Each structure stands twice: as C-alpha cells, then as structure tokens.
Amino acid sequence: MSNTIKYVLTEDQMPTAWYNIQADLPTPAPAVLHPGTGQPIGPADLAPLFPMDLILQEVSTERSIEIPEEVRNVYRQWRPTPLYRARRLEKALDTPAKIYYKYEGVSPSGSHKPNTAVPQAYYNKKAGVKRLATETGAGQWGSSLAFAGSLFGLEVLVYMVKVSYQQKPYRRALMETFGARVIASPSDTTHAGRMILAEHPESTGSLGIAISEAVEIAAQDDDTKYALGSVLNHVLMHQSIIGLESLTQMEMAGDYPDIIVGCTGGGSNFAGISFPFIGRNLRGEANTRIVAVEPAACPSLTKGKYAYDFGDTAKMTPLVKMHTLGHDFVPSGIHAGGLRYHGMAPLVSHLVQLGQIEPIALQQLETFSAGLEFARAEGILPAPEANHAVAGAIREALKCKESGESKVILFNLCGHGHFDMQAYTDFMAGKLKDFEYSDAEVAMALAGLPSVG
Ligand SMILES: Cc1ncc(COP(=O)(O)O)c(C=O)c1O
C-alpha cells in the first residue's frame, strides 16, 4: 500500500493553458449591464478600467486560453504547487475518508492570489499602463499585486479595508516592501471615500468601499488601470491552474475526488480548484460534489439574493447578476478579511443556480478550531479564509466516520496564516466570537438593490 504524502509535478508538467468554464456552461451566465442605461455592456465600456487582452478573456467562450510564456516563467518560481494527502489529519479524526489538499501557500505572498496578479500585471504592462489601483481585504491580494507590479515595473496603489489595515500591519509592510503605496479605506483621497466618511466617520471599511476608491482613481487617470483580485471571469480563469494541476496530481495518487471543498469570498480560489472538475461534471465525465464554504458573518450565497447589483458601494461598477447582500453591506469584523465581500463571482453564482455547487455558511469559531486542529496534525497554519475550507473538509470527513465510507475529499488550502497570528492568539485566548446575521438585517441590506427591468 502506498504511503505517499505529497504529489509533486515538475515545471515541465505545469499546464500551458488556463481552463475557461464558459465553454462548458449549458446556459451562459446573464449579461453584465451598464449602470446608466441598464443595457448589456460591450468591451469598449470596460476599456477605461482594464487592458483589452483581459477584457477579451472576460467574454471569451474558448475552452483553453494559452498562458503567455512570460507569465509561465514567473509561475515556475512556485508552481506547480504540491498536493498533499493529509494522513496525520485523517488519523487524528479517526476517519476512513481520504483527505487531500492542494497547497497554494507556497507562493511569494503566501496564497493563490499571485496566480492572477502576475498575468494581470503582465497584460497591463503590455498595454502600456503605468500604474494599477486596487483594493485589498486581508492584504493577500494587495501584496500579490505589489509583488507582480514590482516584477513588471508598474506602480501599485492599494486601498486596504481599514479594519484589516489595523489588524494586519505586517501585510501593509509587505506591500510597501514590494514598493506599493497603501491607503486605509475609506480615505479622504477620493470622492467616494469622503462621502462615506461624512456619513460614517468611524467606518471600518469594506471591500465594496475600497473597490469604489480604486475604481475612481483608475477612471480619472489615463495611465492608471484597475485590477480586481477576485469575482471577474478572467480572474477565476487564471486560478484554474490550481484545479488543472490537481487533476494530474489526483491521477498520480490513483484517486478521484468524491467531494471538493473551497472557501468563497469573491469566489476565485474556489473556482480555481473546482472549475476544471465541474467542467468534467458538466460534460458528463464525472460526478463530484462541490461544496462552497462562506462565513456566516457574510453569507452571500446562503442568505443573499440572486439579483443584479453593483460590485462596489459607490455604484461605479457595471451591474452583475450574482448572489448579493447588497452593495451597502458592511460585514462584522471577522478575521477572514478576504471573505468579507457583499457579492459573489457571477460564474460561481450561476453554477449555484444550476445546482452544480452546494453552498454552506460556517461560524468563525468552528473555522478557527478546524484550522488549529489541521495545524497541529499537518504543521501548516492556514489563513483564516482557508480555515473555512478546512472546516468544511473536516465536516465531510466526520460524516464518513459516521457512515463508515471511505470517500475522497479534496480541498484548497489557499494560503498560510503567518500574518494572522493576532487572530490565532485572540482565538486561543477565547476572545473571538461568532456573528449571527438575522433575516431582518439581510432584508435591510437588500433593500437598496438597484431595480433592473
Ligand atoms: C487567503 C485567501 N483566501 C481566500 C480569499 C478570498 O478570495 P477568493 O474567494 O477570491 O478566493 C482571500 C482574499 O483576499 C484570501 O486572501
């Protein structure tokens, strides 16, 4: 019997093309609408914010899109990433389940985010852009774009959600180390930020507000474009390299996942691990259960509405159909800062509607407890966001223990938590709490949804 712990691919085995799930959808996702006219937008409408190569990827229905050699050359520093069999965790849980995890924490910034930061910086540089403006929640995305910007000679301006700016000073320091400028959001540097501060001087910020600030800066300056770390189709496609590698690695292990688990903030790491497998489900080649885990404090998939909404608080972005809690929603200050987004990737939402994805919401304390259990067994400390995937996988493994089934579970360990020690210290001291989000609060948050005919 094999006792292999990790399945590694050589650099030559790294995929040379991304997978685009839009090619396999039985029905396309609903159109993106112009916020002024309510009509479907075209590539030209997005041109002030993104370079044309990325806009064309956004709307492409080609199944495979080649990864440029310049991007592959950067990827090769940490890719292919390892796939592990969590044998010690299986033993600790006393489960007959086989648990595998794909580990994205080996990247320079410690998460999956450079998988899209690098191509986004590359295509912007190619288009002659000088500066990128972006938002960041936990700081993982901001530090990834700062890293990618430094490689391709682009300036990077990051609006960091204020609560994370205060909780995670070292993430900010890392972004500055890579040469980025970091501003706590909401700030007085933009009209959107000043409006929010006038109404809520104590605002702790949100991803929706930080997006408004970054979009405003990009829209006003010809040399600056906007970069988003999640949600958009092209971002999800860049992350597909995670699942494509996992397909080969699971084959090496001689197993195929019965269940795939990922955490969802805007949906990118979840899509990264799951879309290549969902593609197989859609083509009738497999039948894997796909579980999306979100925080109970920001339950867009489980309590939000599938409706057209803005991607940001100041209503500057196009309208997209997604599961949303409303663009005004400001979530509680849970430590999984990257999961505190009011909406969800339209492609993930569409696949939930198609019955391809099962969403669940977990409380903060369960996820930290799962993260500690995982760390004590496997020696890797997960990011608070990734703890949601760990907790979801442990739930499935414990169900197997009850039923006696030896199911194959694969989850995405999308980042390490080395910059999140304060959160772990607080958890171990009993200072963290769960956040309940009542139906009345949901209804209130949803009251401001735009009406679309
Ligand atoms: C480690 C980590 N995981 C997950 C997320 C959530 O984003 P997404 O749902 O796009 O993967 C973030 C976002 O910042 C993150 O930093």
Ligand as a Chemical Component Dictionary entry (heavy atoms), coordinates in Angstrom:
data_LIG
# 
_chem_comp.id                   LIG 
_chem_comp.type                 NON-POLYMER 
_chem_comp.pdbx_formal_charge   0 
_chem_comp.three_letter_code    LIG 
# 
loop_
_chem_comp_atom.comp_id 
_chem_comp_atom.atom_id 
_chem_comp_atom.alt_atom_id 
_chem_comp_atom.type_symbol 
_chem_comp_atom.charge 
_chem_comp_atom.model_Cartn_x 
_chem_comp_atom.model_Cartn_y 
_chem_comp_atom.model_Cartn_z 
_chem_comp_atom.pdbx_ordinal 
LIG C1 C1 C 0 -6.044  33.502 1.634  1  
LIG C2 C2 C 0 -7.303  33.972 0.990  2  
LIG N1 N1 N 0 -8.247  33.079 0.710  3  
LIG C3 C3 C 0 -9.405  33.432 0.137  4  
LIG C4 C4 C 0 -9.670  34.736 -0.182 5  
LIG C5 C5 C 0 -10.997 35.058 -0.772 6  
LIG O1 O1 O 0 -10.961 35.402 -2.094 7  
LIG P1 P1 P 0 -11.468 34.402 -3.200 8  
LIG O2 O2 O 0 -12.846 33.954 -2.794 9  
LIG O3 O3 O 0 -11.488 35.211 -4.423 10 
LIG O4 O4 O 0 -10.506 33.269 -3.261 11 
LIG C6 C6 C 0 -8.729  35.716 0.068  12 
LIG C7 C7 C 0 -8.990  37.093 -0.315 13 
LIG O5 O5 O 0 -8.316  38.019 -0.027 14 
LIG C8 C8 C 0 -7.520  35.330 0.678  15 
LIG O6 O6 O 0 -6.587  36.233 0.974  16 
# 
loop_
_chem_comp_bond.comp_id 
_chem_comp_bond.atom_id_1 
_chem_comp_bond.atom_id_2 
_chem_comp_bond.value_order 
_chem_comp_bond.pdbx_ordinal 
LIG C1 C2 SING 1  
LIG C2 N1 SING 2  
LIG C2 C8 DOUB 3  
LIG N1 C3 DOUB 4  
LIG C3 C4 SING 5  
LIG C4 C5 SING 6  
LIG C4 C6 DOUB 7  
LIG C5 O1 SING 8  
LIG O1 P1 SING 9  
LIG P1 O2 DOUB 10 
LIG P1 O3 SING 11 
LIG P1 O4 SING 12 
LIG C6 C7 SING 13 
LIG C6 C8 SING 14 
LIG C7 O5 DOUB 15 
LIG C8 O6 SING 16 
# 
